[in-house]
Amino acid sequence: MRRGTALTIPTLNPMSAVSHNRVYVYAVILVCVLLCLVTVRTAWICDDAYISFRTADNAANGYGLRWNVSERVQAFTHPLWLFMLVPGRWMGFDLYAWSLALALLLVIATAILIATQIATSAPAGLLALVALLSSRAFVDFSTSGLENPLQHVLLVLFVCELWRPAGARPALLSTWAGLCLLTRLDAALLVAPALATSVLTSLRGRRLMRDHWPVVALLGGWEVFSVIYFGFPFPNTAYVKLGNTLPRSELVAQGFYYLWNSFRHDPATLTAITAAVLVSLRQQLRPARVIVAGLLLYVGYVIWIGGDFMSGRFLSAPLLLAAVTLARVPMPIREWKMAFASTVMLIVGLAAPAPNLTSGSDFNRRGLDRADGLHIADERLYYWTITGLLAAERSGPSLQHYLSNDVLVAKRQGLKVVTSATIGFFGYEVGPSIHVIDVAGLADPFLARLPHDLPPQRIGHFNHRIPDGYVDVLKGSRGAVILEPSLNQYYRQLALIVSGPLFARNRWRAIWNINLGRLNHLIEDSSYGPVHTTLDQVSASRAEGVPWNAPGNIILRESGVLVHLPDARPIRAVEVSLDANDVYYVVLRWGSKVVWKTTVDAVPDGQGLRIVLLPLEPAVIADRIEIRAGAGDRNAAMGHLRVR
């Protein structure tokens, strides 16, 4: 590239043709090789991957797409990735090795596509590949057994089509977009801006369905199958998270902390994302801007939902889009400056506490923390000795993990039903003959729809109280029922959906009723629903220091207490007595609207009730006050409540 010359029309030329300086070409090849070597040296599998492995194993053995063989439940969030796992298991391969082999092939494909089909010059390709090599989010989740490597290569193919010199072919663009959605539904945010511009063009030419039928067919076809087979349009995990009642302010704060956690442990990822955003702002090319718009939408979504408990997992796809933006956008600077930028990116990556380039078999011996105070975990470090491909401690023909004894006990005792809070390894190794109750509800359709404990042990993982009688029902004990009649009635309808004949008329009636929420009152009327009371019943003053379980106090259940006011009125202050050593969420409602909310922090050494005055400025009109318990000793109670 000549000094001061800017490329204005990107071309899809082979890497050898986009730079006159062979040094940069050799550097790109070297980084590609290093990326493959680092992927092998850091290869591992997480516990969550084994949730999908159990479903793939059951499908390959003729049980269908089931996690527990007695229930049709979508315990996975990545249909396309699962469909790549099933053939390997059907052919007799171990899913540990099969998933790692698939991941390595996908990483190689991603690197080659960026170097040969995306990069406008070898220096630009070098910068992009160094960003991938330096990012722990990308490297860690290029294996792990999750869908990330498949999502990465599909996003690169989507970008290749978007930046096609002759113009994107809408049908092929929507095909790659549809496959991205089948890999993970929230990938819609990553491709939405680019796809939207193509849709608008097709609308103007009255070619919408002709141009974009693939994405409709792929996503619509899966949704139709999902409703017919599973009875629900979304994965079971979505229903757990839809029931999340944490205040949005706390989730957003957790989301920003997720980014801060990433920057501390993996500075290259956010550095590359920021660089791509800044570079795109200087360009006049629409493709770069719509790609970065998708990147920002997705990062905003990650913040909105509170991030994840796996450090970096939800940032690998935005990082990939940032890398292809850096590789593709023409920049009017000299080659040595691009080389300097690549060097800086490499140094930033090496500044991480555990750089990818120096990670090896002793990865777990560096004195690193496996999780921080808000339960965001370095998952590769957490499971390295168990599933790391090159981990020095891992030996023997099968994975040795910390649940081995529990698995042996379950099998030797001939248990039919067991309960577990960590269902990946355990669920896979106990086999299809044992029904595993997941207390987080991720793989249990009934618990997923019940209110859960607050706060979560990990973001997205909320423990649930198991209803009395539920275990006996799953065991098939004669005459067993869930003891609360309303819960038993709800479960019987749900069981028709997940275990009944596919095309039975009463099953389809149950699908209609539960999906539309027409049976939610059965849960609200149970011990999982809120305690309903009136202002008159709780207005009598309680003294400070009264024990939490003293007569007259309201013990808070999962859904807390709902105080009904005699009429909608302006409220300037709320006085309430609460057990001192728990956190509480106080919400004022008017009809279906939340008009005011706050958090009452715990007093760690507090004993008994304490009186809290909550001023409202300005006053709000409300007809109900809701109080739920959060962190603390779990002995949560309310004494009295008054409004002014």
Long-range contacts (C-beta under 8 A, 24 or more apart in sequence): 1-121, 1-123, 1-334, 1-335, 3-334, 4-332, 5-332, 6-330, 6-331, 6-332, 7-120, 7-121, 7-330, 8-330, 9-165, 10-120, 10-163, 10-165, 10-285, 10-328, 10-329, 10-330, 11-120, 11-165, 12-117, 12-160, 12-163, 12-164, 12-165, 14-116, 15-115, 15-116, 15-119, 15-122, 15-125, 18-119, 18-120, 18-121, 18-122, 18-125, 19-121, 19-122, 19-123, 19-335, 21-122, 21-335, 24-121, 24-122, 24-123, 24-126, 24-335, 24-339, 25-122, 27-122, 27-126, 27-339, 28-115, 28-119, 28-122, 28-125, 28-126, 28-129, 31-126, 31-129, 31-130, 31-133, 32-108, 32-111, 32-112, 32-115, 32-129, 34-133, 34-357, 35-107, 35-111, 35-129, 35-132, 35-133, 35-139, 36-104, 36-107, 36-108, 36-111, 38-133, 38-139, 38-356, 38-357, 38-359, 39-103, 39-104, 39-107, 39-139, 39-142, 39-143, 40-104, 40-389, 40-390, 41-359, 41-360, 41-390, 42-139, 42-140, 42-143, 42-356, 42-359, 42-363, 42-380, 42-388, 43-100, 43-103, 43-104, 43-143, 43-388, 43-389, 43-390, 44-140, 44-143, 44-144, 44-380, 44-383, 44-384, 44-387, 44-388, 44-389, 44-391, 45-96, 45-99, 45-100, 45-143, 45-144, 45-145, 45-383, 45-387, 46-144, 46-145, 46-146, 46-310, 46-379, 46-380, 46-383, 46-387, 46-424, 47-383, 47-422, 47-424, 47-425, 48-145, 48-146, 48-310, 48-424, 49-99, 49-144, 49-145, 49-146, 49-424, 50-145, 50-424, 50-425, 50-427, 50-428, 51-75, 51-76, 51-423, 51-424, 51-427, 51-442, 51-443, 52-76, 52-78, 52-81, 52-82, 52-85, 52-145, 53-85, 53-89, 53-95, 53-99, 53-145, 53-424, 53-428, 54-427, 54-428, 55-82, 56-82, 56-85, 56-86, 56-88, 56-89, 56-95, 57-89, 57-95, 57-428, 57-432, 58-432, 59-86, 59-89, 60-86, 60-87, 60-89, 60-90, 61-432, 63-432, 64-229, 65-229, 65-230, 67-427, 67-443, 68-435, 68-436, 68-443, 69-432, 70-435, 70-474, 70-499, 71-445, 71-498, 71-499, 72-229, 72-230, 72-231, 72-497, 72-498, 72-499, 73-230, 73-236, 73-443, 73-444, 73-445, 73-498, 74-226, 74-230, 74-232, 74-234, 74-235, 74-236, 75-235, 75-236, 75-237, 75-442, 75-443, 76-235, 77-147, 77-184, 77-185, 77-235, 77-237, 77-238, 78-146, 78-147, 78-150, 78-182, 78-183, 78-184, 79-182, 79-183, 79-222, 80-147, 80-150, 80-179, 80-182, 80-183, 81-146, 81-147, 81-150, 81-183, 84-150, 96-145, 96-387, 96-399, 99-143, 99-145, 100-143, 100-145, 100-389, 102-149, 102-150, 103-142, 103-143, 103-144, 103-145, 103-149, 104-143, 106-142, 106-149, 106-150, 106-152, 106-153, 107-142, 107-149, 107-152, 109-153, 110-149, 110-152, 110-153, 110-156, 110-320, 113-153, 113-156, 113-157, 113-160, 114-156, 114-323, 114-324, 114-327, 117-156, 117-160, 118-156, 118-159, 118-160, 118-163, 118-324, 118-327, 118-328, 119-327, 119-328, 120-327, 120-328, 120-329, 120-330, 121-335, 121-338, 123-335, 123-338, 123-339, 123-342, 124-326, 124-327, 124-328, 124-329, 124-331, 124-338, 125-327, 126-338, 126-339, 126-342, 127-326, 127-327, 127-338, 127-341, 127-342, 127-345, 128-323, 128-324, 128-326, 128-327, 129-323, 129-327, 130-342, 130-345, 130-346, 130-349, 131-268, 131-272, 131-319, 131-322, 131-323, 131-326, 131-345, 132-319, 132-320, 132-323, 133-346, 133-349, 133-356, 133-357, 134-268, 134-272, 134-345, 134-346, 134-348, 134-349, 134-350, 134-355, 134-356, 135-266, 135-268, 135-269, 135-272, 135-312, 135-316, 135-319, 135-349, 135-356, 136-265, 136-266, 136-268, 136-269, 136-312, 136-352, 136-354, 136-356, 137-262, 137-266, 137-269, 137-311, 137-312, 137-313, 137-315, 137-316, 137-319, 138-269, 138-316, 138-319, 138-320, 138-323, 139-356, 140-312, 140-313, 140-316, 140-379, 140-380, 141-310, 141-312, 141-313, 141-316, 142-316, 143-389, 144-313, 144-379, 144-380, 146-313, 147-183, 147-184, 148-313, 148-316, 148-317, 150-183, 151-180, 151-183, 151-184, 151-187, 151-316, 151-317, 152-316, 152-317, 152-320, 154-179, 154-180, 154-183, 155-180, 155-187, 155-190, 155-191, 155-317, 155-320, 155-321, 155-324, 156-320, 156-324, 158-191, 158-194, 159-287, 159-291, 159-321, 159-324, 159-328, 162-194, 162-287, 162-290, 162-291, 163-287, 163-328, 168-198, 170-198, 170-201, 170-202, 170-207, 170-211, 170-212, 171-210, 171-211, 171-212, 171-213, 171-214, 172-214, 173-198, 174-198, 174-211, 174-212, 174-213, 174-214, 174-215, 174-216, 175-214, 175-215, 175-218, 177-215, 178-214, 178-215, 178-216, 178-217, 178-218, 178-219, 179-218, 181-215, 181-218, 181-219, 182-218, 182-219, 182-222, 185-234, 185-235, 186-298, 186-301, 187-317, 189-294, 189-297, 189-298, 189-301, 190-294, 190-295, 190-297, 190-298, 190-317, 190-318, 190-321, 191-294, 192-294, 192-297, 193-290, 193-291, 193-293, 193-294, 193-297, 194-287, 194-290, 194-291, 194-294, 196-290, 197-286, 197-290, 227-511, 228-502, 229-502, 230-498, 231-497, 231-498, 231-507, 231-510, 231-511, 231-514, 231-515, 232-497, 232-511, 232-515, 233-515, 236-441, 236-442, 236-443, 236-444, 236-445, 236-448, 237-442, 237-448, 237-460, 239-441, 239-445, 239-448, 239-449, 240-440, 240-441, 240-442, 240-448, 240-452, 240-460, 240-462, 241-305, 241-460, 243-448, 243-449, 243-450, 243-451, 243-452, 243-462, 244-452, 244-462, 245-451, 245-454, 245-585, 245-628, 246-306, 246-454, 246-455, 246-456, 247-585, 247-597, 247-599, 248-304, 249-597, 250-306, 250-599, 251-304, 251-305, 251-306, 252-303, 252-304, 252-306, 254-306, 254-307, 254-374, 254-459, 255-302, 255-303, 255-304, 255-305, 255-306, 255-307, 256-303, 257-307, 257-374, 257-376, 258-302, 258-303, 258-306, 258-307, 258-308, 258-311, 258-314, 258-376, 259-299, 259-302, 259-303, 259-307, 259-315, 261-307, 261-311, 261-372, 261-374, 261-376, 262-311, 262-312, 262-315, 264-353, 265-311, 265-312, 265-352, 265-353, 265-354, 265-378, 266-311, 266-312, 266-315, 266-352, 267-348, 267-349, 267-351, 267-352, 268-345, 268-348, 268-349, 268-352, 269-312, 269-315, 269-316, 269-319, 270-315, 271-345, 271-348, 272-319, 272-322, 272-323, 272-326, 272-345, 273-299, 273-315, 273-318, 273-319, 273-322, 275-322, 275-326, 275-341, 276-321, 276-322, 276-323, 276-325, 276-326, 277-322, 279-325, 279-326, 279-329, 279-331, 280-325, 280-329, 283-329, 283-330, 285-329, 285-330, 287-328, 288-325, 288-328, 288-329, 291-321, 291-324, 291-325, 292-321, 292-322, 292-325, 294-321, 295-321, 295-322, 295-325, 306-459, 306-460, 307-376, 307-459, 308-376, 308-459, 308-460, 309-375, 309-376, 309-377, 309-458, 309-459, 309-460, 309-461, 310-376, 310-377, 310-379, 311-376, 311-377, 311-378, 311-379, 313-379, 354-378, 354-381, 360-390, 361-388, 361-390, 361-391, 361-392, 362-392, 363-388, 363-391, 364-388, 364-391, 364-393, 375-457, 375-458, 375-459, 376-459, 377-458, 386-425, 399-425, 401-425, 403-429, 404-429, 410-434, 416-474, 416-475, 416-476, 417-471, 417-474, 417-475, 419-466, 419-471, 421-463, 435-474, 437-466, 437-470, 437-471, 437-474, 439-463, 439-464, 439-466, 440-464, 445-494, 445-497, 445-498, 446-470, 446-491, 446-494, 449-490, 449-494, 449-523, 450-523, 450-528, 450-558, 451-523, 451-528, 451-529, 451-557, 451-558, 451-559, 452-558, 453-558, 453-634, 454-558, 454-585, 454-628, 454-629, 454-630, 454-631, 455-583, 455-630, 455-631, 465-528, 465-558, 467-528, 484-526, 484-527, 486-522, 486-523, 486-525, 486-526, 487-522, 487-523, 487-526, 487-528, 489-519, 489-522, 490-519, 490-522, 490-523, 493-519, 524-559, 527-557, 528-557, 528-558, 528-559, 529-557, 529-559, 530-557, 530-559, 530-560, 530-561, 530-562, 530-626, 531-555, 531-556, 531-557, 531-559, 531-560, 531-561, 531-562, 532-561, 532-562, 532-564, 533-561, 533-562, 533-563, 533-564, 534-563, 534-564, 534-565, 534-566, 535-563, 535-564, 535-565, 535-566, 535-641, 535-642, 535-643, 536-566, 538-563, 538-638, 538-640, 538-641, 539-640, 539-641, 539-642, 540-640, 541-577, 541-640, 541-642, 542-577, 542-609, 542-611, 542-639, 542-640, 543-609, 544-577, 544-608, 544-609, 544-610, 544-611, 545-607, 545-608, 545-609, 545-610, 546-577, 546-608, 546-609, 546-639, 547-608, 547-609, 548-579, 548-608, 548-609, 548-635, 548-636, 548-637, 549-635, 549-637, 552-639, 553-609, 553-637, 553-638, 553-639, 554-637, 554-638, 554-639, 555-636, 555-637, 556-627, 556-628, 556-629, 556-636, 556-637, 556-638, 559-628, 560-585, 560-626, 560-627, 560-628, 560-629, 561-626, 561-627, 561-638, 562-624, 562-625, 562-626, 563-624, 563-625, 563-626, 563-627, 563-641, 564-623, 564-624, 565-622, 565-623, 565-624, 565-625, 565-643, 567-623, 568-621, 568-622, 568-623, 569-621, 569-622, 569-623, 569-643, 570-619, 570-620, 570-621, 571-616, 571-619, 571-620, 571-621, 571-622, 571-643, 571-644, 572-615, 572-616, 572-617, 572-619, 572-644, 573-613, 573-614, 573-615, 573-616, 573-643, 573-644, 574-613, 574-614, 574-616, 574-625, 574-641, 574-642, 574-643, 574-644, 575-611, 575-612, 575-613, 575-614, 575-640, 575-641, 575-642, 575-643, 575-644, 576-600, 576-611, 576-612, 576-614, 576-627, 576-638, 576-639, 576-640, 576-641, 576-642, 577-609, 577-610, 577-611, 577-612, 577-638, 577-639, 577-640, 577-641, 578-609, 578-610, 578-612, 578-627, 578-636, 578-637, 578-638, 578-639, 579-606, 579-608, 579-609, 579-610, 579-632, 579-635, 579-636, 579-637, 579-638, 580-606, 580-607, 580-608, 580-609, 580-610, 581-605, 581-606, 581-607, 581-632, 581-633, 582-629, 582-630, 582-631, 582-632, 582-633, 582-634, 582-635, 582-636, 583-629, 583-630, 583-631, 583-632, 584-627, 584-628, 584-629, 584-630, 584-636, 585-626, 585-627, 585-628, 585-629, 585-630, 586-614, 586-625, 586-626, 586-627, 587-625, 587-626, 587-627, 587-628, 588-616, 588-620, 588-622, 588-624, 588-625, 588-626, 589-622, 589-623, 589-624, 589-625, 589-626, 590-620, 590-621, 590-622, 590-623, 590-624, 591-623, 595-620, 595-621, 595-622, 596-620, 596-622, 599-630, 602-631, 602-632, 609-637, 609-639
